[in-house]
Amino acid sequence: MSSASIKPIEQEDDYVTRLTDAERCLERKDPVVWSEWRPGAPLAQDQVEKFERDGFLVLEKIFLPGEIDALIEESARLRSDGSKLTQESLITEPDTNDVRTIFDLDLQSEVFRRLAEDVRIAEPVRFLLDDEVYVHQSRLNYKPGLTGKEFYWHSDFETWHAEDGMPRMRAISASVLLTDNDALNGPLMLMPGSQNTYVSCVGETPEDNHKSSLKRQKVGTPSAETLAKMSEKHGIEYAAGKKGTVILFDCNTMHGSNGNITPFPRSNAFFVYNAWSNQLEAPFGADEPRPNFLARRDPKEPLTLLEGHIE
């Protein structure tokens, strides 16, 4: 058995999952915000308090119009010719060949690499995590008009812990809107406060689970009963915004999105920042780790953050 294989069953795990008996709801063992706010921090005190309370934060007017245009143009270029992309990184819709997701976004585009390293996004994340960071995963999500399918309710950390070996809840996702997102075209939906409850899911991880879960996730999703209870307790909010808006959300915040049956596509660039001290170990609930395009193992060094204009 390789060094990257599943954890020994006797090893203690605060976030055990992929159970054989019954689903459990466990209390979070890690902070949501790892730093104490101070004057000069990259986020205002009320923003930090909101992130800690709700598990997400919406940042508006981060980029200049020309920068947003450059990102949109690059997004269209990437989607226009899949033959120029690493084929395993390209995921299509379950029932069509329409592009659903392009992984390794920052490794396949210099423009999006620059975006991932931008101080306006990564510095607030670095503050919230109180650590240097690296990109655990990056992707371009695209919901074409009329046919874009839903992303079912889930906690990212459950999968990252079970299948990638992420040890602690010390990661934050940044979604950069490349189209206007509103209530109609399948925006990100979140349960505020849900980041404090870890849903330990039922079901053994199938071999090569990622090959099907990237199109339609089944294993690692909470039951309908649990989702109903969580939504009753926390409510559901959607993160709307104009193109260029940035949504930061905790790795354990329960989230999903509806399908898009409007004629208007929905697109966003997505970067997962993991704390440098939280690098991946062997999976906690799978026989082998997922491929590197989904979960980067052995990063060489933390991100160097960049200032200036994105072109």
C-alpha positions as a Markdown table, in Angstrom:
| # | Residue | x | y | z |
|---|---|---|---|---|
| 1 | Met | 0.0 | 0.0 | 0.0 |
| 2 | Ser | 1.4 | 3.4 | -1.0 |
| 3 | Ser | 2.3 | 6.2 | 1.4 |
| 4 | Ala | -0.7 | 8.1 | 0.0 |
| 5 | Ser | -3.2 | 5.4 | 0.8 |
| 6 | Ile | -6.1 | 5.6 | 3.2 |
| 7 | Lys | -5.4 | 6.4 | 6.9 |
| 8 | Pro | -5.2 | 3.4 | 9.2 |
| 9 | Ile | -8.6 | 2.8 | 10.7 |
| 10 | Glu | -7.3 | 3.1 | 14.3 |
| 11 | Gln | -6.0 | 6.7 | 13.7 |
| 12 | Glu | -8.0 | 9.3 | 15.4 |
| 13 | Asp | -9.9 | 11.6 | 13.0 |
| 14 | Asp | -11.8 | 14.7 | 14.2 |
| 15 | Tyr | -13.7 | 14.7 | 10.9 |
| 16 | Val | -14.4 | 11.0 | 10.2 |
| 17 | Thr | -16.6 | 10.5 | 7.2 |
| 18 | Arg | -17.8 | 8.0 | 4.5 |
| 19 | Leu | -19.4 | 5.9 | 7.2 |
| 20 | Thr | -20.9 | 2.5 | 6.9 |
| 21 | Asp | -23.7 | 3.0 | 9.4 |
| 22 | Ala | -25.4 | 6.4 | 9.9 |
| 23 | Glu | -24.8 | 10.0 | 9.0 |
| 24 | Arg | -23.6 | 12.2 | 11.9 |
| 25 | Cys | -23.4 | 16.0 | 12.5 |
| 26 | Leu | -20.2 | 16.9 | 14.3 |
| 27 | Glu | -19.0 | 20.1 | 15.9 |
| 28 | Arg | -16.2 | 21.9 | 14.1 |
| 29 | Lys | -12.9 | 21.6 | 15.9 |
| 30 | Asp | -11.0 | 24.4 | 14.1 |
| 31 | Pro | -11.4 | 28.2 | 14.1 |
| 32 | Val | -13.2 | 29.9 | 11.2 |
| 33 | Val | -11.0 | 33.0 | 11.5 |
| 34 | Trp | -7.4 | 32.2 | 12.6 |
| 35 | Ser | -6.2 | 35.8 | 13.1 |
| 36 | Glu | -7.3 | 38.5 | 15.5 |
| 37 | Trp | -8.4 | 41.7 | 13.8 |
| 38 | Arg | -6.0 | 44.6 | 14.1 |
| 39 | Pro | -5.9 | 48.1 | 12.6 |
| 40 | Gly | -4.3 | 47.9 | 9.1 |
| 41 | Ala | -5.7 | 44.4 | 8.4 |
| 42 | Pro | -6.7 | 43.8 | 4.8 |
| 43 | Leu | -10.4 | 43.5 | 5.8 |
| 44 | Ala | -12.5 | 45.7 | 8.0 |
| 45 | Gln | -13.5 | 44.4 | 11.5 |
| 46 | Asp | -17.1 | 44.0 | 10.5 |
| 47 | Gln | -16.1 | 42.0 | 7.4 |
| 48 | Val | -14.0 | 39.7 | 9.6 |
| 49 | Glu | -16.9 | 39.3 | 12.0 |
| 50 | Lys | -19.3 | 38.6 | 9.2 |
| 51 | Phe | -17.0 | 35.9 | 7.7 |
| 52 | Glu | -16.7 | 34.3 | 11.1 |
| 53 | Arg | -20.5 | 34.3 | 11.7 |
| 54 | Asp | -21.7 | 33.4 | 8.3 |
| 55 | Gly | -18.8 | 31.4 | 6.7 |
| 56 | Phe | -18.7 | 33.7 | 3.7 |
| 57 | Leu | -18.1 | 37.3 | 2.6 |
| 58 | Val | -18.9 | 39.2 | -0.6 |
| 59 | Leu | -16.3 | 41.7 | -1.8 |
| 60 | Glu | -17.4 | 44.3 | -4.4 |
| 61 | Lys | -15.6 | 46.7 | -6.7 |
| 62 | Ile | -12.2 | 44.9 | -6.3 |
| 63 | Phe | -11.2 | 45.2 | -9.9 |
| 64 | Leu | -11.1 | 47.9 | -12.6 |
| 65 | Pro | -13.4 | 47.5 | -15.6 |
| 66 | Gly | -10.5 | 46.8 | -17.9 |
| 67 | Glu | -9.2 | 44.0 | -15.7 |
| 68 | Ile | -12.7 | 42.4 | -15.7 |
| 69 | Asp | -12.8 | 42.6 | -19.5 |
| 70 | Ala | -9.4 | 40.9 | -19.7 |
| 71 | Leu | -10.6 | 38.0 | -17.5 |
| 72 | Ile | -13.8 | 37.6 | -19.5 |
| 73 | Glu | -11.9 | 37.5 | -22.8 |
| 74 | Glu | -9.4 | 34.9 | -21.4 |
| 75 | Ser | -12.3 | 32.8 | -20.1 |
| 76 | Ala | -13.9 | 32.8 | -23.6 |
| 77 | Arg | -10.6 | 31.9 | -25.2 |
| 78 | Leu | -10.1 | 28.9 | -22.9 |
| 79 | Arg | -13.6 | 27.6 | -23.5 |
| 80 | Ser | -13.4 | 28.1 | -27.3 |
| 81 | Asp | -10.9 | 25.3 | -27.9 |
| 82 | Gly | -10.7 | 22.4 | -25.5 |
| 83 | Ser | -8.0 | 20.7 | -27.6 |
| 84 | Lys | -5.4 | 23.2 | -26.2 |
| 85 | Leu | -6.2 | 22.2 | -22.6 |
| 86 | Thr | -5.0 | 19.3 | -20.6 |
| 87 | Gln | -7.8 | 16.8 | -21.3 |
| 88 | Glu | -8.2 | 15.5 | -17.8 |
| 89 | Ser | -8.8 | 19.0 | -16.6 |
| 90 | Leu | -11.8 | 19.5 | -18.9 |
| 91 | Ile | -15.2 | 18.4 | -17.5 |
| 92 | Thr | -18.4 | 18.6 | -19.6 |
| 93 | Glu | -22.0 | 18.7 | -18.6 |
| 94 | Pro | -23.6 | 15.3 | -17.7 |
| 95 | Asp | -25.9 | 15.2 | -20.7 |
| 96 | Thr | -24.0 | 17.3 | -23.3 |
| 97 | Asn | -20.5 | 18.2 | -24.4 |
| 98 | Asp | -20.9 | 21.7 | -23.1 |
| 99 | Val | -18.0 | 22.9 | -20.9 |
| 100 | Arg | -18.9 | 22.6 | -17.2 |
| 101 | Thr | -15.5 | 23.1 | -15.6 |
| 102 | Ile | -11.8 | 23.7 | -16.5 |
| 103 | Phe | -9.4 | 22.7 | -13.7 |
| 104 | Asp | -5.8 | 23.8 | -13.3 |
| 105 | Leu | -7.0 | 27.2 | -14.4 |
| 106 | Asp | -3.9 | 29.1 | -13.1 |
| 107 | Leu | -1.5 | 26.5 | -14.7 |
| 108 | Gln | -3.1 | 26.8 | -18.1 |
| 109 | Ser | -3.5 | 30.5 | -18.3 |
| 110 | Glu | -1.1 | 33.3 | -17.5 |
| 111 | Val | -3.9 | 35.7 | -16.9 |
| 112 | Phe | -5.6 | 33.5 | -14.3 |
| 113 | Arg | -2.3 | 32.7 | -12.7 |
| 114 | Arg | -1.9 | 36.4 | -12.2 |
| 115 | Leu | -5.4 | 36.6 | -10.7 |
| 116 | Ala | -4.7 | 33.8 | -8.3 |
| 117 | Glu | -1.7 | 35.7 | -7.0 |
| 118 | Asp | -3.4 | 39.0 | -6.8 |
| 119 | Val | -3.0 | 40.7 | -3.4 |
| 120 | Arg | -6.6 | 42.0 | -3.5 |
| 121 | Ile | -7.8 | 38.4 | -3.2 |
| 122 | Ala | -5.1 | 36.4 | -1.6 |
| 123 | Glu | -4.1 | 38.8 | 1.2 |
| 124 | Pro | -7.5 | 38.8 | 2.8 |
| 125 | Val | -7.5 | 35.0 | 2.6 |
| 126 | Arg | -4.0 | 34.9 | 4.1 |
| 127 | Phe | -5.1 | 37.1 | 7.0 |
| 128 | Leu | -8.2 | 35.0 | 7.7 |
| 129 | Leu | -6.1 | 31.8 | 7.7 |
| 130 | Asp | -3.2 | 33.4 | 9.6 |
| 131 | Asp | -0.7 | 31.6 | 7.4 |
| 132 | Glu | 1.1 | 31.6 | 4.0 |
| 133 | Val | -1.1 | 30.0 | 1.3 |
| 134 | Tyr | -0.9 | 28.0 | -1.8 |
| 135 | Val | -3.5 | 27.1 | -4.5 |
| 136 | His | -5.0 | 23.7 | -3.6 |
| 137 | Gln | -7.3 | 23.7 | -6.6 |
| 138 | Ser | -8.3 | 26.1 | -9.3 |
| 139 | Arg | -11.0 | 26.0 | -11.9 |
| 140 | Leu | -13.3 | 27.9 | -14.3 |
| 141 | Asn | -17.0 | 27.0 | -13.7 |
| 142 | Tyr | -19.4 | 27.7 | -16.5 |
| 143 | Lys | -23.1 | 27.3 | -16.6 |
| 144 | Pro | -24.3 | 27.8 | -20.2 |
| 145 | Gly | -27.6 | 29.4 | -20.7 |
| 146 | Leu | -30.7 | 27.1 | -20.8 |
| 147 | Thr | -28.8 | 23.9 | -20.2 |
| 148 | Gly | -26.4 | 24.6 | -17.2 |
| 149 | Lys | -26.9 | 21.9 | -14.5 |
| 150 | Glu | -27.0 | 22.3 | -10.8 |
| 151 | Phe | -24.2 | 21.7 | -8.3 |
| 152 | Tyr | -25.8 | 19.8 | -5.4 |
| 153 | Trp | -25.4 | 20.8 | -1.7 |
| 154 | His | -22.1 | 19.8 | -0.2 |
| 155 | Ser | -19.2 | 20.9 | 2.0 |
| 156 | Asp | -16.0 | 21.0 | 0.1 |
| 157 | Phe | -14.0 | 20.0 | 3.1 |
| 158 | Glu | -15.8 | 16.7 | 3.3 |
| 159 | Thr | -14.4 | 15.7 | -0.1 |
| 160 | Trp | -11.0 | 17.4 | 0.4 |
| 161 | His | -10.6 | 15.5 | 3.8 |
| 162 | Ala | -11.9 | 12.2 | 2.6 |
| 163 | Glu | -10.4 | 12.0 | -0.9 |
| 164 | Asp | -7.4 | 14.4 | -0.8 |
| 165 | Gly | -6.2 | 14.2 | 2.8 |
| 166 | Met | -6.6 | 17.8 | 3.8 |
| 167 | Pro | -6.2 | 17.5 | 7.6 |
| 168 | Arg | -7.8 | 20.6 | 9.1 |
| 169 | Met | -10.5 | 23.2 | 8.2 |
| 170 | Arg | -8.0 | 25.8 | 7.2 |
| 171 | Ala | -8.8 | 26.6 | 3.6 |
| 172 | Ile | -10.9 | 29.3 | 1.9 |
| 173 | Ser | -12.4 | 29.4 | -1.6 |
| 174 | Ala | -12.5 | 32.6 | -3.7 |
| 175 | Ser | -15.1 | 32.8 | -6.5 |
| 176 | Val | -14.5 | 35.6 | -8.9 |
| 177 | Leu | -17.7 | 36.4 | -10.9 |
| 178 | Leu | -17.1 | 36.7 | -14.7 |
| 179 | Thr | -20.7 | 37.3 | -15.4 |
| 180 | Asp | -23.4 | 39.0 | -13.5 |
| 181 | Asn | -24.9 | 36.6 | -11.0 |
| 182 | Asp | -28.5 | 37.1 | -9.9 |
| 183 | Ala | -31.3 | 35.1 | -8.4 |
| 184 | Leu | -32.3 | 33.6 | -11.8 |
| 185 | Asn | -29.1 | 32.2 | -13.4 |
| 186 | Gly | -28.0 | 29.7 | -10.8 |
| 187 | Pro | -25.9 | 31.7 | -8.4 |
| 188 | Leu | -23.9 | 30.3 | -5.5 |
| 189 | Met | -26.3 | 29.5 | -2.6 |
| 190 | Leu | -25.0 | 29.1 | 1.0 |
| 191 | Met | -26.3 | 28.3 | 4.5 |
| 192 | Pro | -24.9 | 31.0 | 6.7 |
| 193 | Gly | -23.5 | 29.6 | 9.9 |
| 194 | Ser | -23.3 | 26.0 | 8.5 |
| 195 | Gln | -19.5 | 26.2 | 8.6 |
| 196 | Asn | -19.6 | 25.2 | 12.3 |
| 197 | Thr | -21.3 | 21.8 | 11.6 |
| 198 | Tyr | -19.4 | 19.0 | 9.9 |
| 199 | Val | -21.7 | 16.5 | 8.2 |
| 200 | Ser | -20.1 | 13.0 | 8.4 |
| 201 | Cys | -21.6 | 11.3 | 5.3 |
| 202 | Val | -22.5 | 7.7 | 4.7 |
| 203 | Gly | -21.1 | 5.6 | 1.8 |
| 204 | Glu | -17.8 | 4.1 | 0.9 |
| 205 | Thr | -15.8 | 6.0 | -1.6 |
| 206 | Pro | -15.8 | 4.2 | -5.0 |
| 207 | Glu | -12.6 | 3.7 | -6.9 |
| 208 | Asp | -11.9 | 6.7 | -9.1 |
| 209 | Asn | -14.9 | 8.5 | -7.7 |
| 210 | His | -13.9 | 11.8 | -9.1 |
| 211 | Lys | -14.6 | 10.6 | -12.7 |
| 212 | Ser | -18.3 | 10.6 | -12.0 |
| 213 | Ser | -18.6 | 13.1 | -9.1 |
| 214 | Leu | -17.2 | 16.0 | -11.1 |
| 215 | Lys | -20.3 | 15.7 | -13.3 |
| 216 | Arg | -22.9 | 14.8 | -10.7 |
| 217 | Gln | -21.8 | 14.2 | -7.1 |
| 218 | Lys | -23.5 | 11.5 | -5.1 |
| 219 | Val | -21.0 | 10.2 | -2.4 |
| 220 | Gly | -20.1 | 12.8 | 0.2 |
| 221 | Thr | -23.4 | 14.7 | 0.1 |
| 222 | Pro | -25.7 | 15.1 | 3.1 |
| 223 | Ser | -29.0 | 13.4 | 3.3 |
| 224 | Ala | -32.2 | 15.2 | 2.4 |
| 225 | Glu | -33.3 | 15.1 | 6.1 |
| 226 | Thr | -30.0 | 16.7 | 7.3 |
| 227 | Leu | -30.2 | 19.4 | 4.6 |
| 228 | Ala | -33.8 | 20.2 | 5.6 |
| 229 | Lys | -32.7 | 20.5 | 9.2 |
| 230 | Met | -29.7 | 22.7 | 8.4 |
| 231 | Ser | -31.7 | 25.0 | 6.1 |
| 232 | Glu | -34.3 | 25.4 | 8.8 |
| 233 | Lys | -31.7 | 26.3 | 11.3 |
| 234 | His | -29.4 | 28.5 | 9.2 |
| 235 | Gly | -31.6 | 29.6 | 6.2 |
| 236 | Ile | -30.3 | 29.9 | 2.7 |
| 237 | Glu | -28.8 | 33.0 | 1.1 |
| 238 | Tyr | -27.6 | 33.5 | -2.5 |
| 239 | Ala | -24.5 | 35.4 | -3.4 |
| 240 | Ala | -25.5 | 37.8 | -6.2 |
| 241 | Gly | -23.2 | 40.4 | -7.7 |
| 242 | Lys | -22.0 | 42.1 | -10.8 |
| 243 | Lys | -19.1 | 40.7 | -12.8 |
| 244 | Gly | -15.9 | 41.3 | -10.9 |
| 245 | Thr | -17.4 | 40.6 | -7.5 |
| 246 | Val | -15.4 | 38.2 | -5.3 |
| 247 | Ile | -17.0 | 35.7 | -2.9 |
| 248 | Leu | -14.9 | 34.2 | -0.2 |
| 249 | Phe | -16.3 | 31.2 | 1.7 |
| 250 | Asp | -15.0 | 28.8 | 4.3 |
| 251 | Cys | -14.1 | 25.2 | 3.2 |
| 252 | Asn | -16.9 | 23.8 | 5.4 |
| 253 | Thr | -19.8 | 26.1 | 4.5 |
| 254 | Met | -22.7 | 24.2 | 3.0 |
| 255 | His | -23.3 | 25.4 | -0.5 |
| 256 | Gly | -24.7 | 24.5 | -3.9 |
| 257 | Ser | -26.4 | 26.1 | -6.9 |
| 258 | Asn | -29.4 | 25.6 | -9.0 |
| 259 | Gly | -29.4 | 24.8 | -12.7 |
| 260 | Asn | -29.5 | 27.7 | -15.2 |
| 261 | Ile | -32.6 | 27.7 | -17.5 |
| 262 | Thr | -32.3 | 31.4 | -18.3 |
| 263 | Pro | -30.6 | 32.3 | -21.7 |
| 264 | Phe | -27.9 | 34.1 | -19.7 |
| 265 | Pro | -24.7 | 32.1 | -18.9 |
| 266 | Arg | -23.1 | 32.1 | -15.5 |
| 267 | Ser | -19.4 | 31.9 | -15.2 |
| 268 | Asn | -16.8 | 32.3 | -12.4 |
| 269 | Ala | -13.1 | 31.7 | -11.7 |
| 270 | Phe | -12.5 | 29.7 | -8.6 |
| 271 | Phe | -9.4 | 29.4 | -6.4 |
| 272 | Val | -9.0 | 27.3 | -3.3 |
| 273 | Tyr | -6.4 | 28.7 | -1.0 |
| 274 | Asn | -5.0 | 26.2 | 1.6 |
| 275 | Ala | -2.9 | 27.2 | 4.5 |
| 276 | Trp | 0.8 | 26.3 | 4.0 |
| 277 | Ser | 0.7 | 24.4 | 7.4 |
| 278 | Asn | -2.3 | 22.4 | 6.2 |
| 279 | Gln | -0.7 | 20.5 | 3.3 |
| 280 | Leu | -2.3 | 17.2 | 2.2 |
| 281 | Glu | -1.6 | 13.9 | 3.8 |
| 282 | Ala | -3.0 | 10.5 | 2.9 |
| 283 | Pro | -6.7 | 10.5 | 2.3 |
| 284 | Phe | -8.9 | 10.0 | 5.3 |
| 285 | Gly | -11.7 | 8.2 | 3.5 |
| 286 | Ala | -10.4 | 6.8 | 0.2 |
| 287 | Asp | -7.9 | 4.2 | -0.9 |
| 288 | Glu | -5.9 | 6.6 | -3.1 |
| 289 | Pro | -5.8 | 10.4 | -3.5 |
| 290 | Arg | -7.4 | 12.2 | -6.3 |
| 291 | Pro | -5.2 | 13.3 | -9.3 |
| 292 | Asn | -3.1 | 16.4 | -8.9 |
| 293 | Phe | -5.3 | 18.6 | -11.1 |
| 294 | Leu | -7.9 | 18.3 | -8.3 |
| 295 | Ala | -5.7 | 18.5 | -5.3 |
| 296 | Arg | -2.1 | 19.7 | -5.5 |
| 297 | Arg | 0.3 | 17.7 | -3.5 |
| 298 | Asp | 3.8 | 18.8 | -2.4 |
| 299 | Pro | 3.6 | 22.5 | -3.4 |
| 300 | Lys | 7.1 | 24.0 | -3.9 |
| 301 | Glu | 6.6 | 27.3 | -2.0 |
| 302 | Pro | 3.8 | 29.6 | -0.8 |
| 303 | Leu | 2.3 | 32.1 | -3.2 |
| 304 | Thr | 4.1 | 35.3 | -3.8 |
| 305 | Leu | 1.4 | 38.0 | -3.8 |
| 306 | Leu | 1.4 | 40.5 | -6.6 |
| 307 | Glu | 0.2 | 44.1 | -6.9 |
| 308 | Gly | -0.7 | 46.0 | -10.0 |
| 309 | His | -3.1 | 45.8 | -13.0 |
| 310 | Ile | -4.3 | 42.5 | -14.5 |
| 311 | Glu | -4.0 | 42.5 | -18.3 |
